[in-house]
Amino acid sequence: MADATTATNAAKKPKMVELFVPRGASVDEPNVLISVNGKNWVLPKGQTSTVPDFVKYEYERARRAKEAMDVRAAELAEKAAEQEKNPTGA
């Protein structure tokens, strides 16, 4: 019976991976806060931290989403600038 309990507990533990969070500008916060399912991780920038694999996944997902948002914002700004130059659309 103890073997089954031990195996079940081992299966619940997430795989631990290393995550490097790059250092930002000097005026940025020194840490990154990542929250997953109500649990928080505070990771220092410029250092490698050991975190559960789902924390690394969430960090990378958020980074990709920010990059996509930045690209879209630049496209919209460019479109607005073109409309200012040519307000009739011709």
Secondary structure in CASP SS format (residue, H / E / C, confidence):
PFRMAT SS
TARGET T0000
AUTHOR 0000-0000-0000
METHOD secondary structure of the structure
MODEL  1
M C 1.00
A H 1.00
D H 1.00
A H 1.00
T H 1.00
T H 1.00
A H 1.00
T H 1.00
N H 1.00
A H 1.00
A H 1.00
K H 1.00
K C 1.00
P C 1.00
K C 1.00
M E 1.00
V E 1.00
E E 1.00
L E 1.00
F E 1.00
V E 1.00
P C 1.00
R C 1.00
G C 1.00
A C 1.00
S C 1.00
V C 1.00
D C 1.00
E C 1.00
P C 1.00
N E 1.00
V E 1.00
L E 1.00
I E 1.00
S E 1.00
V E 1.00
N C 1.00
G C 1.00
K E 1.00
N E 1.00
W E 1.00
V E 1.00
L E 1.00
P E 1.00
K C 1.00
G C 1.00
Q E 1.00
T E 1.00
S E 1.00
T E 1.00
V E 1.00
P E 1.00
D H 1.00
F H 1.00
V H 1.00
K H 1.00
Y H 1.00
E H 1.00
Y H 1.00
E H 1.00
R H 1.00
A H 1.00
R H 1.00
R H 1.00
A H 1.00
K H 1.00
E H 1.00
A H 1.00
M H 1.00
D H 1.00
V H 1.00
R H 1.00
A H 1.00
A H 1.00
E H 1.00
L H 1.00
A H 1.00
E H 1.00
K H 1.00
A H 1.00
A H 1.00
E H 1.00
Q H 1.00
E H 1.00
K H 1.00
N C 1.00
P C 1.00
T C 1.00
G C 1.00
A C 1.00
END
